[in-house]
Amino acid sequence: QVQLVESGGGLVQAGGSLRLSCAASGNIFSWSTLGWYRQAPGKQRELVATITGTSITNYADSAKGRFTISRDNAKMVSLQMNSLKPEDTGVYHCYADLHGNRRNTYWGQGTQVTVSS
């Protein structure tokens, strides 16, 4: 089984920065895709950023130029968030796609990010 544990959320003022980290355990492979999604109150979960085993990254338009996803090793992924906006508020969930084909996907419990104006 795969477990994903997020850390690093919190309350920050607009324009500030936060760094989220996710530690994966279990059958995560070097070729697995890892990433972050977020869910704002009353909205559907949406992509923030993903990174493949070969370090190919994909960002939501809202994250481009402000957020940076990085993979420390096969089982650790981080999200550096700069120039935060109130609309970035939400629960950020770590995501793992074991084989990069969306057939075996896992989610963390999430960490709250609140950006005050």
N, C-alpha and C positions, 0 to 999 in steps of 0.2 A: 504494500500500500504506500501511497504518497501522502506526505503531510507538508503543508506550507504554513510557515509562521511569519507574520509580518511584524515589523516594529518601526518606530520613528514618526508616527503621526503626532498630531497635536494642534494647538491653537497658535496662529501666527497672524500678524497684521499684513494687510495688502502691501505688496512689494517685497515681502520677506521671502525666506527660503526654508525648505525642509528637505531632509533626505530620508527616504523610505528604504528599508531593507527587507529582504525575504530570504529565509533559510528553508531549504527543501530537504526532506529526508525520504528515504525509501528508494524506489526504482526510478530515479531521475538519471538520464543519460547525458553524455556530452552533446548529443545531437538534439536533445529536447529543446523546444521553444519555451522560453519563460517570458513573463510580462506582467503588466499591470492594467487593470480595469478599474473604473470607479462608478459609483452609483450615488447620485444626488437625491435628496428627498423628493419623492413623487415622480422620479424619472427612471428610465431603464438603465441598466448597466451598460457602460460604453467603454470602448477601447481607449487607453491612454498611450501605451507603448509596448512593443514586444521586441525580443531579441532572439535570434536563432542560435543554434550551436556553432554556426560559422560567423557569428557576430553581425549578421544582417539585421538592421533595426527598422522598425516601422512605427511612426508616430501619428497620433490624431492631429488634425490641423491645429487644434487648440493648444497642443503641447509643443509644436515645432518652434524651435528657437528659444524656448524657456525651460524645457525638461530634457534631461539626459538619462537614458537607461544604460546600465552597464552590467556586465556579468563578471563577477569576481572569480568564479570557478563554475564547475558544472552544476553546483547546487546552491549558488548564492546569486541573487540579482538585486540591484539597487536602482532607485529612481531619485535623481537629484532634481529638485523642483525649485526654480528661481522665478523671481518676478511674479509671485503668486497673486491671484485675483480672487475676489469673493466667489466668482463662479467656479472656482476650482474646489470649492467645498464639497465634501462627500466622503463616503467610505471607500477606501482604496483596497482592492483585493489583488493579491498575488495570484498568478495564473501559470499553469504548466500544461503543456501539450507534449506528451511523452515522445511521440514520433513525428511531430510536425504535420500531422494530417487530420487533426481535430477529432480523432476517434477515441483517444484516451486523454481526457482533460481533467484537471483538478483545480480546486479553488481554495484559497485561504479564507479564514474567518473575516479578515478585513481589519483595517486600522483607520480611525477617523481623522480626517484632515479638515480643519475649520479655518477659513481665512476671513478675518474681520475687516470691514471697510474703514 
